[in-house]
Amino acid sequence: MARKTASRMELRRQAEAVEASGGEAAAPATGKAKKATATKTKRTKEKPVARKRLVWVLYNGSMKEEGRFAYDQRAAAEEKLELLRSKSKKLYFIHPVKEVIGDPSQSTGLAAAEAAAKLAALAIPEIPDEPEEPLPDIEAEFSAESDDDDSGDDDGDADEGDSDEE
């Protein structure tokens, strides 16, 4: 069973009594003596710095990737940029992007790797080629019903209306 905590007033009276009696004698009077705790230093594990490379990415106005070129192929990136600009009047530009070497999912601006990871995470169920039971022909049923209702009456509601007028 848990011990009942003393009220603030009771704790204050005990503290004043300890001060009046001489200071350090309060620890045995209140119960357990507190141990002095040394400050513990927490070691953090240093993460290795990820190696990155710079690539030139060609974007359109809506930030969709149009091309990706290595750092030393800037001239090829600019040629592609001029080709795209000559084909249409849309906005195209080149932007340098640092991407992590090795793991493509950690690189910035790599939408294709993110989409591939999402697709890999999804479990796609198998869909059978043919249904086990043939589905009924609903269109044939509707056309048969519409042929029967060509009299103009909707469920005999018109007959009821005529009887009220008489």
C-alpha positions as CSV (number, residue, x, y, z in Angstrom):
1,M,0.0,0.0,0.0
2,A,1.3,3.4,-0.9
3,R,2.3,5.9,1.7
4,K,0.2,9.0,2.1
5,T,2.0,12.2,1.1
6,A,2.2,14.9,3.7
7,S,0.4,18.2,3.1
8,R,2.4,21.3,2.2
9,M,1.7,22.9,5.6
10,E,3.0,19.7,7.4
11,L,6.1,19.7,5.3
12,R,6.7,23.4,6.0
13,R,6.4,22.8,9.8
14,Q,8.9,20.0,9.5
15,A,11.3,22.2,7.6
16,E,11.0,25.0,10.1
17,A,11.6,22.5,13.0
18,V,14.8,21.3,11.2
19,E,16.1,24.8,10.8
20,A,15.4,25.6,14.4
21,S,17.2,22.4,15.6
22,G,20.3,22.9,13.6
23,G,20.1,22.0,10.0
24,E,21.2,18.6,8.8
25,A,19.3,16.5,11.3
26,A,16.2,16.7,9.2
27,A,17.1,13.8,6.9
28,P,16.6,11.0,9.5
29,A,13.5,12.7,10.9
30,T,11.7,12.7,7.6
31,G,12.4,9.1,6.6
32,K,14.9,7.9,4.1
33,A,18.2,9.8,3.5
34,K,18.7,11.0,-0.1
35,K,21.8,9.8,-1.9
36,A,23.8,12.3,-3.7
37,T,23.5,11.6,-7.4
38,A,26.4,12.3,-9.8
39,T,25.5,13.8,-13.1
40,K,25.7,11.2,-15.7
41,T,27.0,12.0,-19.1
42,K,25.0,10.5,-22.0
43,R,27.0,9.3,-24.8
44,T,25.5,9.8,-28.2
45,K,26.5,7.5,-31.0
46,E,27.9,9.4,-33.8
47,K,26.3,8.7,-37.1
48,P,28.6,8.3,-40.1
49,V,28.4,11.2,-42.5
50,A,26.5,10.1,-45.6
51,R,28.4,10.6,-48.8
52,K,26.6,12.8,-51.3
53,R,27.1,13.8,-54.9
54,L,25.9,16.8,-56.8
55,V,23.7,16.2,-59.9
56,W,22.0,18.7,-62.2
57,V,18.2,18.2,-62.4
58,L,16.1,19.7,-65.1
59,Y,12.7,20.8,-63.9
60,N,9.6,22.2,-65.6
61,G,7.4,24.9,-64.2
62,S,5.5,22.6,-61.9
63,M,8.7,21.1,-60.4
64,K,8.4,17.8,-62.4
65,E,11.7,16.2,-63.2
66,E,12.5,16.3,-66.9
67,G,16.1,15.1,-66.7
68,R,18.9,14.2,-64.4
69,F,22.6,14.7,-65.3
70,A,25.9,14.0,-63.5
71,Y,27.8,17.0,-62.2
72,D,30.4,16.9,-65.0
73,Q,27.6,16.8,-67.7
74,R,26.3,20.4,-67.2
75,A,26.7,21.1,-70.9
76,A,24.5,18.2,-71.8
77,A,21.9,19.4,-69.2
78,E,22.0,22.9,-70.8
79,E,21.5,21.4,-74.3
80,K,18.5,19.5,-73.1
81,L,17.2,22.7,-71.5
82,E,17.5,24.6,-74.7
83,L,15.8,21.8,-76.7
84,L,12.8,21.8,-74.3
85,R,12.5,25.6,-74.4
86,S,12.6,25.6,-78.2
87,K,9.8,23.0,-78.3
88,S,7.4,24.8,-76.0
89,K,7.0,28.1,-74.3
90,K,6.8,26.5,-70.9
91,L,9.3,27.3,-68.1
92,Y,12.2,24.9,-67.7
93,F,15.2,25.4,-65.4
94,I,18.3,23.5,-64.1
95,H,18.7,23.1,-60.3
96,P,21.7,21.4,-58.5
97,V,20.6,18.6,-56.1
98,K,22.7,16.8,-53.6
99,E,21.8,13.1,-53.4
100,V,23.1,10.4,-51.1
101,I,25.4,7.9,-52.8
102,G,24.2,4.3,-52.4
103,D,20.7,4.4,-51.0
104,P,18.4,6.1,-53.6
105,S,15.5,6.4,-51.1
106,Q,17.4,8.9,-49.0
107,S,18.3,11.2,-51.8
108,T,16.5,14.5,-52.0
109,G,14.3,15.2,-55.0
110,L,14.1,11.6,-56.2
111,A,10.4,11.1,-56.7
112,A,10.9,7.9,-58.7
113,A,12.6,6.1,-55.7
114,E,9.8,7.2,-53.3
115,A,7.1,6.0,-55.7
116,A,8.9,2.6,-56.1
117,A,9.2,2.3,-52.3
118,K,5.5,3.0,-51.9
119,L,4.6,0.4,-54.6
120,A,6.8,-2.2,-53.0
121,A,5.1,-1.6,-49.6
122,L,1.6,-2.2,-51.1
123,A,0.3,-5.7,-51.3
124,I,-1.6,-6.1,-54.5
125,P,-4.2,-8.9,-54.4
126,E,-4.6,-11.2,-57.3
127,I,-7.7,-10.6,-59.4
128,P,-9.1,-13.7,-61.2
129,D,-9.4,-13.4,-65.0
130,E,-12.9,-14.6,-65.2
131,P,-15.6,-14.4,-62.5
132,E,-16.7,-17.8,-61.0
133,E,-20.4,-17.2,-61.7
134,P,-21.7,-15.4,-64.7
135,L,-23.3,-12.1,-63.9
136,P,-27.0,-11.7,-64.8
137,D,-27.9,-9.7,-67.8
138,I,-29.3,-6.6,-66.2
139,E,-29.9,-4.6,-69.4
140,A,-32.1,-7.4,-70.8
141,E,-34.3,-7.3,-67.6
142,F,-34.7,-3.5,-67.9
143,S,-35.6,-3.6,-71.5
144,A,-38.2,-6.3,-70.8
145,E,-39.7,-4.2,-68.1
146,S,-39.8,-1.0,-70.2
147,D,-41.7,-2.9,-72.9
148,D,-44.4,-4.0,-70.4
149,D,-44.9,-0.4,-69.1
150,D,-45.6,1.2,-72.5
151,S,-49.2,1.8,-71.5
152,G,-48.3,5.2,-69.9
153,D,-49.6,4.3,-66.5
154,D,-47.1,4.2,-63.6
155,D,-48.2,1.4,-61.3
156,G,-51.9,2.3,-61.6
157,D,-51.5,5.7,-60.0
158,A,-53.5,7.4,-62.8
159,D,-56.5,5.1,-62.1
160,E,-56.7,6.2,-58.5
161,G,-56.6,9.9,-59.5
162,D,-59.5,9.4,-61.9
163,S,-61.7,7.9,-59.1
164,D,-61.3,10.9,-56.9
165,E,-62.6,13.2,-59.6
166,E,-65.8,11.3,-60.1
